[in-house]
Structures are given as C-alpha cells and as structure tokens.
Amino acid sequence: MENIALAIILLPFAGAAITALCPQRVAKWVALLFGALASACVIKLAIDFNQADKLASSFDLLSYGSTLLMGLTVDRISVLVALAVVVLGLLVLVYSTAYLSSGNREHPHEGRPRYYAFLLLFIGAMAGLVLSSTIVGQLIFFEITGACSWGLIGYYEKPKALKSALKALLITHIASIGLYFAAAWLFMETGTFALSSLANLGEGAKIAVFLGILVAAWGKSAQLPLHAWLPDAMEAPTPISAYLHAASMVKVGVYIFARAIFSAGTVPEVIGWIGTIMAVITMIYGFLMYLPQKDMKRLLAYSTMTQLSLIFMALSLSIFGSKMAFNGGVAHIFNHAFAKSLFFLVAGALSYSCGTRMLPSVRGLLRHMPLLGIGFCIAALSITGVPPFNGFFSKFPIFTAGFQLSSEHLLLLPFVVLALLESVASFAWFLRWFGETTPGEASEAVANAAPVPLAIQLVLSVLIVMCVASSFIAASWLG
C-alpha cells in the first residue's frame, strides 16, 4: 500500500510537469491520462485497505537524523477523503476538456497547458496533504495548494481575477502561520512532527497546538474572520470553482482539524467550545450573505461557507465525546464534495450553453435542458439534507449527536438549534430558486441555449448518481 499511496501523490506531480511542456492541442489529453492513473491508484488503495480489514498503517518517507519530517498514513479517514479529492479531480479534468473551448458562450477560450498543469498539481498536493502523517508534510502541501489556487483563480488574467487570486493567496498564507506555530510547539514539546504525537501533549500544549491548527483551518475553509477570499475566488473558471471551492481546497481546513482530533485521542473541551461557537457564527453570517445573491456561483460560495461551518461544528462536538458527531462530520466532507461539485458544474453548464449563470435570467430548465434541471434539483436537495440524497445521511447523525450531547452540556443546545434552523432555512431558500428557474416556460437565455457537450453531460450524470451513492459508501466505510 505504501507504493500505491506514494503513486497517488507523485503521478499528478509528474503529469503536471509533462503537461506544462506539451503543445496546447495535446496537453488536456496528457492531463486526463495522469488524472485517470491517479484515480486508478486511489481506487486500488481503497480496495486493498478494505481487504486488509481497514487496519491503519503509517510509512516513513523522509527523516532528518531521528526526526521524521514526512510520512504517509493510510486509515479510514485519509483513504475516504483521498478517494473524493482524486476522483473528483479526474471528473473536473474531463469536464474542463469541453468547458474550455471556443463553444463556451460566456468564456470562449481554449484551455492552455498551464491550466491543466496547475489542476494536476493541485490534485497531487491535496492527495499529499490528506495522506501525510506529519504536520510538516501537511504544511508543505498546504502551501502548494495555496500557490495552485493563486494560479487557477487568476487563470483568465483579468484585473479582477488577478486581484481575487492574490487575495486568496494572502489570506490563506496568513492563516498558515497558525500551522507553523502548531508545528513548532509540537516539536518543542515532543521532539517530533508526527501527528500521532499529539496524544502525548499535556492539556496546555494541546490547547496551544489546536488553536494554531484552527487558525489555519479557518483560513483554508473560509470561516470568520478569514473568509473574505472565497466569494471573490468565483472569478476562476467554473470547473476550478467546483474543485477548489467545493471538493478540495476548502476541505483542507476541516480535514486538518479532523486529522488532529483523530490523532490526539482526547482534546480539551475549550477547543470544542471555540470551534462550535465560531462555526455557528459563520453559519449564520454565510446564510445571511447568500440571501441577496443572484449570481449562482456567489450564492454557492456563501452556501459552501455554511456547509463547512456545519462540519466544523460536528468535529467540535466530537471533542465532547461523540463518535457519531465525528463520523458525521467526516461523512459530510465526503458527501458535500460531490453535491456541491454538481451544483457548481450545473452553473458552469448554464454559462457554457446559455451565456449566463445569473439566476433571474434562467427559467424553464426541466423542459428545455432536463439534465441541468434534474442536476439543479438533486444538488439542492443533497446540500440541504433531504432524503434519500447524501446530505441527509451525514447531517442527521450530526444533529442527533448535538441533541444527545445537549443533555450533558446544556449550553450546546442553542447552537445546535441555530444550526438546525439554518439548515431548514437553506432548504426553503434553494426551494424558492428551484421554483423560479426549473419549471415553467423557458426564458430567452434557456430557449436559445447551445447543446451541452457530451463530456459535461457525462460528468453531471456521474455526480447525480454519487449524490445518492456517496452516503452509502461513507456509511459502510466509517461504520
């Protein structure tokens, strides 16, 4: 499994280097090949790990003297999240081959090699971060994802896009100081960077390290007060919005927080309180901010903030002793990646075919563009947690755990209730937009829409299926 795990990281990096040197006409096919190879490896890793009874294992890669600098960990959490980020990376590559073309009505543009190279580099960096067994490994890949996001958000090289790219880079880089602090404190206390050594820290040291991790996590996952980069990052090509801002980059924060909790054994409850309070505040802010949005991508950006807040709340609740909350949070990382990617890619298909993603200009999807209408409906139901779609099966254990914990920690009850009310209100708001965009007579933009390319249709169909199937995968995997 060590060689397969290493291949998942190295193949995209090698592919990125080769793709960057390729002529434009062949770059996307080379990128697809390396994305497919990485996906095959991650599926093979999941199969092998499952056949090994899901026994966790770690492998050393790089040491300085007796200090381990980089290593790999293969366990329930890392394999599940790696499966999502790598396979979704392949789907975004497939989608991009059709989206980045002269037939795109909003952004007629043939994709350049650097687009595909940056995307492959991002897939490799995400795989590396997820599989890292040390905080130094996480830091290295954390910074690489920041550089890739800068290159991809500013891809169109327009002034606003370049400004948004720099904003994302600066805010997430400032947030990374928290991870540097956590790494230094961990090494000072234990003499190692291994995440497993978190369990050996005293209570005061754990609080310090976890506060540093939280700052880094809030920055990457666009939580208050480090949230401002995410809405502006919608200047990126829509496939990048789907991958970086639904499936991968924003999941870095919640993942490193989950990994730290999983490795530490017990975590001081003060971290649980801080995490829960900040999550609910961000959740309410994100909900209020997406109410006035008409641009589908900006609405989805603020919606992403609220969904990540729910994951932060779940992980924070697990600190009070709830395994159900932890598993629900990890499952929601997995489920939300597929549901929100579907939503963003529906927006991209509208841009491609109709020349707009502004919601008031879109109407009559079910009659004239049934796949997009169905995708819009299923993505909305999945994100807001309506059964039988995947969001329900990760949200339900989170709220169940929250109410169970409230019997012992009464002050948690108002936070859990507020989160539940936000979830219900989100459903009502998305239902409103579904009613205005999907049924009825076609608007001018929809009536005159260009055909949706086959590659885009294929990716949307796979994601529609995964909006049901991912919950069963996560549930059986996490037990």
N, C-alpha and C positions, 0 to 999 in steps of 0.2 A: 504493500500500500504506500510505502514511502516514495517509491519511484513514480507511482501514478500521481500522488499528491503534488510532487515536485513538477511533474509534466504539466499539470493543470495551470501552474504559475508560469513556467518557462515558455510553453508553446505560444501563448498570446504575446509575450515579450519578443520572442524570435519573429513571430508573424508581423509584429509592428515594425521591426527593423526592415524586414524584407519588403513589406507593403510600401513603406515610405520611399523606397528606391525604385519601385515599379512604375512603368508608364501608367497614365491615368486610366486607360481603357481596360487594363488587367488588374489594377490594384484591388478593386472590390471583390474579384473572384479569388485572389490570393487571401484576402482577409476572411472571406467566407470559409475557405479551406481550413485556416488555422482556428477559426471560431468553432467549426464543426469538430476538429480534432480535440480541442479543449473540452467541448461538451461531451464527446465520447468518453474522454478520460474521467470526467466528473461522474458520469453515469456509471462507469466501471467501478470507480471508487465507492459509490453508494452501494452497488451490488455486493462488492467484496466485503465492505464493512457490515452490511446486513447479514451476510453469510457467516461472518465471524462473531455473530451474536451481539453486535454493536458494542464490542469491548473497546474502550478508549485506549489510544496509544499515542506516544509522542516520539519524535525523531529529532536528533540534534543535527544542525546544518553548519553552524559557524560559531567558533568559540575563540576567546582571547584569553590565553592561559587557562584557568579553570572556570572562567566566566562565560556562560552560554549567551551569545548575542542573538542568534537566530535559530529557530527550530520550527517544526511543524507539529500540529496536534490534530488528530483525527478522532472526532467523537460525534455524538448525536447532533450537537448544535452546529459545529463547523461544517459537517458534511451537508446538512439540510440547507443551510444558508448558501454554501458554495454552489450547491445544485441550482438554486434560484438565480444567483448572480451570473453564473456562466451560461446557463441555458437561455436566460433572458437576453444575455449579450448576443448570443447567436441569432435569436429571433429579431433583435433590433438591427443586426447586420443584414439579415435577409430583407427586412422592411426597408432599410436605407437604400438598397440597390434599386428599388423602384421609386422611393420618395425623392431621392436626389437625382432628378432628371429634368430635362427641358420641358417635360409634360406637366410639371408641377405648376398649377395656376397661381399660387401665392409666391413661391420662391423657385422660379425656373432656373435650375442650376445643376450641372453635372458634378457629382461628388469627386473631390480631389483626393489623392493618396493620403495626405496628412489627416483627413477626416477619419478614414478607416484605420490609419496607424494609431491615432490618439484613442480611438474606441477600443482597439485590441489592447493597447497599453493599459487602458482603464480596467478592462476585464481581468488582465493579469494581476494588476495591483489589488483589485478587490479580492480575487482569489487568495493572493498572498496575505492580505490583512486578515481574512476570515480564518485561514489555516495557521496563522502564526501562533507559536506557543510562548513568545516573549513580548514584552512591552516595547522593546527596541524594534523588533520586527513589525509590530503594529505601527510604530512611529514612522518607519521608513515608507511603508506602503500608504500610510495616512497622508504623507507629504506628496507622494507620487499622484494620488487621486486628486489632490488639490491642483497640481500642475496640469493634469489632464482636463480637469473641469475648466480651468482657465482657457486652454486651447480650444475646447469644444463649445463653450458658451460664446466665445468671441469668434466662432468659425466664419460667420458671414462678413466679418471685418467692417461692419458699420459702426459709426461712433457710439451709438447706444449699446450695441452688443459688446464692444471692446470695454466700455465703461463698466458694464454689468459683469464681465469676466474678471476684471481687476477687483471689483467689489467682492465677488465671491472668493477670490484668491486671498485677499487681505483679511477678510473676516474669519475664514476657516483657518488661515495661518496664525492669526492671533489666538484663536481657540486652541490651536495645537500646543501653545505654551503650557496649557494645563496637563497635556500628556507628557511633555518634557519634565514638568515638575513631578508628576506621579512616578515617572521612571527613575528620576534622581532620588526621590525619597525611598522608593522601594529598594534601590541598590544600596543606599546608605544604611537601611535597616537590616537587610538580609544578605547583602553581598552578591546578589543575583538579579537578573532581569526576568527570570521565568515567572509567568503569570501564576503558576501553581504556588509560588512563594507568598502570594497574598494571604494564604491561610495561616502563615507563620507570624503575621504582624500583630502587634498589640492594638488595642482599641483606638488609641490616639493616632497611631500611624495609619491605621486603616481609614480613619476619617479624613486625614490629610490626602492620602493617595486617591481615595474615592472622590473627593472634591475636585482634584485635578482632572480625573477621568471624566467627571460630569461636565466640567467646563469645555473640554474637548468635544464631548458628545453633544452638548447643546449647540456648539458651533456647526458641526457637520450635519446635524439633524434639524437645523433651522429652528431652534427653540429660543424663546425670550431669554436673555436680551440680545442674542446673536443670530437673529432670524432674518435680518433685512436683505440678505443676499438672494434668498430663494425666489421671491416673486420676480425680481429683475432678471434672474437667470433664465426666464422663459424666452429670452431673446435667442437662445440656442435653437438649432434645428429641432423640430418636434421629436424625432426619434431619440435625440440626446436628452430632451426633457423627460421622455419616458424612461430612459435607462438611468441617467444620473440622478434624476429628481423623483423617481418612484421606486426603482429597483435596486439601486446600488449606492450612490454617494450619500444620500440622506440616511441610508441604513447603516452607514459606518458608525454613527454616533450611538444608536440604540444597540448595535452589535457589541461595541467595545464595553458598553455598560453591562450588557447581559453576560459577556465573557468574564468580566471582572467579578460579578456576583457569583457566577457558577464556580469560579476558581477559588474564591475567598472562603467558602463554607458558610461562615456567619459574617454578617455585615452590621455595624452599629445602626440602630434604628433611626438615629438622627439623619442619616443619609436617605432612609426611606421617607421621612417626613419632607426633607428638602426636595427630593425627586417628585413626590406626589403633589406638593403644593405648586411647584413650578410647572409641572405638567398640566394641571388643571387651569392655571392662569393662562398658559399658552394656548390651551384648547379653546377657551372662551374667546381670547383675542383672535385666533385664527378663524373661528366661526363668524365673528362679527365682521372681520375683514373680507370674507368671501361673499357676504350678502350683496354688496353693491356691484360685484364684478360681472361684466358682460363678456369679456374675453375668456373663452373656455379654458385656456391654459393658465391664466392667472387665477381663475376660480379654483382649478385643480391644485395649483401651488399652495394656496391657503388651506385647502382641504387636506393636502399632504401634511401640513404642519399639525393639524388637529389629530390626524391618524397616528403620527409619530408621538404626539403627546399621550395618546392612549397607550401606546407601547411603553413609553417611559413610566406612566402610571402603573401599568401592570408589573413591570420589573421592580419598581419601587415598592409596590405592595408585597412582592415576594420576599422582600427583606424582613417583613414581619412574620415570616414563617409559612407562606403559602406556596407550595409547589405548583398548585393549579394556576396561580397568577403568573408564575414564571413560564410555565409551558404555554399558557395562553398568549403571553407577550411574544415568545419566540415563534409560535404558530402564526401570530398576526404579522410578524416581519415577513414570513414566507407568503402568506395569503395576500397581504396588501400589495406585495411586489407585483403579482400577476394582475390583480384587479385594477390597480392604478395605472399600470403599463397599458392595459387595454383601453382605459379611458383616454390617456394621452394619445395613443395611436389612433383612436377614433377621431380625436381632434385633428391629428395630422392628416388622416384620410379626407376629412372635410376641407382642410386647407388645400390639399392636392387637387381634389375634384371640383370644389366649389369656389376656391379662391378666397375663402374667409373661414374663420373659426369663431366669429362673433355670434353669440347665441341668438340675439334678436333677428339675425338675418337667415337663420336656419329653421326650416319648418317642413314637415311632411316627409321625414326620413323613412318611415316604415313603408310608405307606398313606393317611393322612387329610389331609395337606397336602403333596402331592407337589412342588409348585413350591418350597416352602420347604425340603423335604428335599434336592432337587436343588441349590438355591442354596447351602445349608449345605455340601454335599459339594464342589461346584465351587469355592467360595470357599476352603475349607480346602486343597484340592489346589493351587489357584493360589498362595496365600500361601506354602505350604511348598515350592513348586518342583517339582511333579510334572508331567511331560509328559503330554499336549500343552498344558497350560494355561500362561498367560502368565508366571507367576513363574519357571518353569524357564528360559525363554529370556533372562531378564535375570540370573538367579543363575548360570547356567552360565558365561557369559563372565567374571563377577566372580571366581569361584573358579579358573577357568582362568588368568586373569591373575595371581591371587595366587600360584599354584604356579609359574608361569613366573618371576615376579619373585623368588621364594624361592631360585632357583638363583644369583642375583646378590647377594641380601640375605638371608642365611640366617636372620637373626633375625626375618624376617617370617613364616617357616614356622609357628611355634607359634600365631601369631594367626590365620592362615588356617585352620589345622586346628581351632582352637577355634570359629571361625565356622561351619565345615562341620559340626562335631558339634552345635552349637546348632540348625542347620537340620534335621538328621536327628531330633534330639530333639523339635523343634517338630512335625514331621510325626507322630511317634509319639503326642504328647500330643493333637493335634487328632483323630487317628485314634481314640483312646480315647473322646473325647467324641462323635465321629460314631457310634461303635458304641453308645453309651448313649442317644443322642437320636433317631437317624433310623430305624433298622429296628424291628421288633417291634410289639407291641400298644400302642395309644395310651394315654398317661397321661390322667388326668381332665381336665387343662387342655386337652390337644390334642383329646380326644374331644368336648369341649363348645365347641370354638373357633368363633368367628364367621367368616363368609366373609371372605376377603381382598379388599379393594376392587380394582376393575379398574385404577385408576391405579397402585397398588402392584405389582400383577402385571405391568403393562407395564414399569415401571422395572426390576424384578428380571429380567425376560426380556432386556431390553437389556443389562444388566450381565453376565448369564450368557454372552451371545454375546461381549461385549467381553473376558471372561476368556480367550477363545481368540484373538479378532481383534486385541487391542491389541498383542500381541507381534509380529505381522506388520507392523502399522503402524509400531511403533517401530523394528524391524529395517530395514525398507525406508527409513524416514526418516533414520535415523542412518548407514546404510550399514555 
